[in-house]
Amino acid sequence: MALKDFYRKEKYIALHAQSSRFRIVKYIVLLVVAVGVYAWMGLAAVGLLFLLLSLAGICLHFFFRWKTEGWTKSWGLYKRIPFEGE
């Protein structure tokens, strides 16, 4: 797979893997947690929290990518999304 095709597939999966409702709820929860941590521990703790959550998200992304063999088969809660280039 060429780099251009790889990028297009990853972008397609990133845009279509979560519903709009899920994304809205996710960002509301992140905002509420950030405000709570800021009130409790301050801005440095919020920065550290988002750094750790970002690292966990990247690890989870690669874990799912490995288990789904590059988004080509279903695994766990992830259901295969047909890619328009396939």
C-alpha positions in Angstrom: 0.0 0.0 0.0 1.4 3.4 -1.0 1.8 6.1 1.6 -0.9 8.2 -0.1 -3.4 5.2 0.1 -2.3 4.5 3.7 -3.0 8.1 4.7 -6.4 8.2 2.9 -7.5 5.0 4.7 -6.4 6.2 8.1 -8.1 9.6 7.6 -11.3 7.8 6.4 -11.3 5.5 9.5 -10.7 8.5 11.9 -13.6 10.4 10.4 -16.1 7.6 10.3 -15.3 5.3 13.3 -17.1 7.4 15.8 -20.6 8.8 15.6 -21.3 12.5 16.0 -23.2 11.9 19.2 -20.3 9.9 20.6 -17.8 12.7 19.8 -20.0 15.4 21.4 -20.5 13.3 24.6 -16.7 12.5 24.6 -15.7 16.2 24.4 -18.3 17.2 27.0 -16.9 14.6 29.4 -13.3 15.7 28.7 -14.3 19.4 29.4 -16.1 18.5 32.7 -13.1 16.4 33.8 -10.7 19.2 32.8 -12.6 21.8 34.8 -12.8 19.5 37.8 -9.1 18.7 37.7 -8.3 22.4 37.2 -10.4 23.4 40.2 -8.9 20.6 42.3 -5.2 20.6 41.3 -4.5 23.5 38.9 -3.5 24.0 35.3 -0.3 21.9 35.5 -2.4 18.9 36.5 -4.8 19.4 33.6 -1.8 19.6 31.2 -0.4 16.4 32.6 -3.8 14.7 32.5 -4.2 15.5 28.8 -0.6 14.4 28.1 -1.3 11.0 29.7 -4.7 10.7 28.0 -3.1 11.5 24.7 -0.4 8.8 25.2 -3.1 6.3 26.3 -5.1 7.2 23.2 -2.2 6.6 20.9 -1.4 3.3 22.5 -5.1 2.2 22.3 -5.1 3.3 18.6 -2.2 1.1 17.7 -3.6 -1.8 19.8 -6.9 -1.7 17.9 -5.0 -1.3 14.6 -3.0 -4.5 15.5 -6.0 -6.5 16.6 -8.1 -5.5 13.5 -5.1 -6.1 11.2 -5.1 -2.5 9.9 -8.8 -1.9 10.2 -9.6 -4.8 7.9 -11.6 -7.1 10.2 -13.9 -6.7 13.2 -12.6 -7.2 16.7 -14.3 -6.6 20.1 -16.6 -3.5 19.9 -14.9 -2.4 16.7 -16.9 -3.3 13.6 -15.2 -3.2 10.2 -15.9 0.0 8.3 -15.8 -0.6 4.5 -13.2 1.7 3.0 -14.3 3.5 -0.1 -11.0 2.7 -1.9 -11.4 -1.1 -1.4 
